Amino acid sequence: MSLTNTQYDIILRGYENKQLNTRHELERRTKYVYEHIPAYRELEDTIATLSVSQGKKYLEGNESAIEELKAELARLSARKAQLLKDAGLPADYLKPSYTCPDCRDTGYIDGQKCHCFKQTMINLLYEQSNIREMLQNENFNALSYEYYEGEHLSHFRNAVTTCQNFIKNFNSDYHNLFFYGTVGTGKSFLSNCVAKELIESGHSVIYFSSSGLFDFLSKYSFDLKNREDQIEQHNDLYQCDLLIIDDLGTELTNQFVTSQLFSLLNGRHMGKKATVISTNLSLEELRNRYSDRIFSRITSHYEICKLTGPDIRMYKKRLLNRK
């Protein structure tokens, strides 16, 4: 998926607006120069007349006409630049000012997406993900093993390796991740590490806390008056490259939640769209809380990562209180 057609259209309209603004600004500057520096416009008229004249000479057999034209154009261009300078304006005052000089605000260079287009894509993907600010602090650059030891360290190292392989093979293999274990052991952190890496490589990622997800699905199902405004976001839940469901089990679980969760997980599995789930529930609690179908779907089609150990958030809080 990466970007939907609608999102591409938004980006392209942004480039069209940049180009339009550049043209309007150039027209404004040109008008100012023509009004305040009459000699500048006279030089431009001279250049146009000279170009036609020398072109005719060249066609009539005067082979030196082009070289003569180049020399004269260089002299006239220098004169134009001097006129602008004398008026207190920069020499490039009447050159288009692009946001991205490399692609001249077209978004493409030789048929390939410009670096500015790719960055615009990433910015849009961050907006869609719901976790831009969170990922500033929770990413692989902040990864630390110092809070783990023994068996807990082994679990965490294995989970990190699983995440790295998940990212490395994301475009070639369909996989899902399921993090479970005790509170504060890095499950959400690793989910966010995966999210940042995939967004930065141009993949669409959507994050929802479990309660937020089912709140949205409830509104979509029962608030028929506003459903039209939510259709695109609902479709994205099924079509985005990666969906993250954080803290599964913190929602008020009922028959509606169970049916919606199965529908979502099954739909994404059928479409080979990756999902990452984190929960504080044990596997037994997962089976008891949700349907056998959901339990089977997760245990059969997700890589299961168990994380254990002390609550890192509480540990960090205690350290801060000591300072």
N, C-alpha and C positions, 0 to 999 in steps of 0.2 A: 504493500500500500504506500508507505512513506508519506506522500502527500495525496490528498484527494484532488479531483479536477477542480473543485471549488477553491481549494487552497492554492493550487497553481494559478488559477484565475486572479486570486487576490494579489499574489506576488507580481504577476504580469501587469495588472492594473497599476500597481505601485510603480513599476518601471515606466509605464506609459505616462503616468502623472509626473515623474521626474523629468522625462523628455519634454513634456509640455511646459513644465515650469522653466526648464532651461531655455526653450525657444522664446517664451514670453519675456524672460529676463534679458536675453540677447536683443530682442526687439526693443525693449525699453532702453537699453544702453545705446543701441544704434541710433534711436531717435534723439537721445540726449546729445550724442556726438554730432549728429548732422545739424542740430539746432545751435550748438555752441561752438562748433569748429567747422565752419563752411568749407575751409580748404581741404578737410579730410574727404568730404564727399566729392569734391572736384577731383581729387587724386584717384578715387575709386572709378569715377567716370573716365578719367584718362587711361586707367589700367584696362578697362573694358574695351575702349576704342583701340588702344595699342594692341591688345591681344587679337582683335579681329584683323587689324591691319597687317600685323606680322604673320598671322596665319595665312592670309591671302598671298603674301610674298613667298611663303614657303611652298604653297601649292603651285605657284607660278615658276618655281625652280630655284628660288633663292635659298640655298641650303644653310646659309648663315643666319637666316631670319630667326630661327628658334633660339640660337645662342644669344643673339642680340636681344631677343625678348626676355630671356632669363636674366641677363645683366640689367636691363632696364627695370624689370619687375623687382629685383633685389634693391635697386636704388630707390624706387618708389615706396617699397615696403618699409625701408629704413626711414624714409621721410614721413610716412604715416605714423610710425612708432614715435618719432620725434615730436610730431604734432600732439599726440596723446600725452607724452611726457611734459611738454610745455604747458598743457592744460591741467597738469597735476594728476593725470590718470596713469595707471600702469600700462605697459606696452601691450599686454595681453587682454586689455579691457574688453575688446570686442571678439574674443575667442570664447566658445562655449565653455561654461564651467560645469563639469560633470561631478556627480557624487563619486562615481568610480571611473577614473580616466582610462582604466584598462579596457573596459567593455563599452565605454561611452554611454553608460546607463541603459544598455540593451539587455544586460543579463547574460549575454553569450559572447564567446570568443571563438571564431572558427567553428561554429556549430556546437561547441561544448559549453556547459554551464560555467560562468565566471565564478571566481572565488566569492564575489559579493552575493551572487545568487545562492550559492551553497550556504553562506552565512545567514542569509535571509530565511532560507528553508529551516535552518537549525533554530533560529529565533522563533519562527512560527511553531515549530515542533515543541519548543520549550513552553510556549504559551498554551498549547494544547494539552501538555502533559500534566498540568496542575502542580508541578513540583520544582519550578525553576529555583526558588530561594533555598529549598531544602538541599538541592544538589550542590549548592555552593560549598557546603560543609561535609556532605556525605557522599564521598567518591573514593576511588582507589588511592588518590593522593593522601587521604587521611587514614588509610588502612594501617592498623597496628595490631600486633600479636601480644602486646605486653599485658593485656588483661586476662590472658588465658594460660592455663598450664595443664599438664597431664592429659587426660582423656578429653577435656574441654578444648585444649589447644589442637589436638588431633582432629576433632570434629570441625573446628573452625577452619583449619588449613584445608581440609577436604572440601569444605563448602566453597572456599575461595577458589580453589582449583576448578571446581565444577562451574562456578560463575565465569571464570576466564575462558574455559572451553565452550561454554554456552555462547559467549560473545564471539569468540573466534569462528565458530561454525554456524553462526546465526543465519547466514545467507544460504548455506548449503544443506543444513539439517534442521528438521522440525523437532524442537524440544520444549519442554515446560519444566519449571522449577517449583518445588514445594518446600518451603522452610518451616520447620516446626521445632518447638522446644520451649525452654523456660523463658521467663520475661527478661528483656534487656540483654540478650546474648548476641545481638548483631543481625537478626533476621531482616528487619526493615533496612538496616544499613546496607547489607549486601544487595537487597532489591534495588536500592537507590544507586549503588555503584553500577549495576547492570544498566539501569535506566540511563544514566549519564553517558556511558560509553556508546550506547545504541543511538541516543539522540545526536551525539556529536558525529556519528557516522551517517546521519541522515535518515534514521528510522523513526517512525511515528510511535510514540509511547504515551499511554494514558495511565495515570495513577488515580486510584480511588482507595480511601479507607473503606473497610467493609460496610460500616454504617452509612457512609456517604454514598456508596454504590447503591445500596438497597433503598435509600431515601430517593435517589434519582429514579430508580426503576419503578418505585411506587408512584411517584409523580407522573412518570411517563404513562403508566398503566391506567391511572385513575383520574388524572387531571386532563380530561379530554379537551378542554377549552384551550390549553396551552401546548397540546401535544405537537402541533405543527412546528413550533419553535424548538422542539427537542428531538425531532426526528434525526437530524444530522448527527447529533451527539450520541444518540442511541445506536445509530448505524456504526459509528466509530468504535463503539464497544466491541462490536463483532469483527470489524475490519482492520483496526489499527495493528501495526506490526507486533507490538507488545502491550499487553494489559497487565497492570500490577494491581492485585487486590491485597491490601495490607490489613493485618489484624483480623483475619477471618475468625468469626466466633464472638466478636464484640458487639455484633448487631443483635437485635431482638429476633431470634429465629422462630419462624412459623412456617406454615405450609406455603405461603406466598414466596417467602425468601428461598425456601428449598427448591421450589419449582423454577424460580427465576435463575437461581444459581446453576441448576443443572442445564437449563436452556442455554445459558451463556457459555458455560464450559463446553457443552456438547457442540454448540454452534462454532465456537472458535476451534475446537478439535477437528471438526469436519472441514473447516476452511484452512487447516494447517497454520493457524495463527497462534503464536506463542503466548503463554500466560505464566506469570509468576505470582505465587500465593505465599503469604506468610501468616502464621497463626501461633498462638500460645497453647492451642489445644494439643493433646496427645493424639496419636492415631486412633486409639480406642475412643476417646471423646469425640473425635471427628466422625467416626462411624455411628456413634450413638446420637449425635446431634443432627446429622444430616441423613439423607437416604442412602441405601446401599448402592444405588446407581452413582451417586456423587463420590462415595468412598471408592468404588471400583474405578471410576473414571480417573481419579487423582492417583491412586496407587498403581494403576496400569500404564498411565501415559505421562507421568511426571517423574522427574528425578528427585528423589526424596533426600533432603539434607536435614539432619538433626543437629541442633545447636544447644549446647548446655553450658552451665557455669554460673558465676555470680552475675547479678544485675549490674551491667557496666554503667548504666545511667546513674544508679544510686552510688556506685563507687566513685564516679567522677564528682558527683555532688558532695560527697563526704570530703574529697580532696580539696574542693573549693572552700568548704566551710572551715578547713584547718588553716587556710592562708589568712 
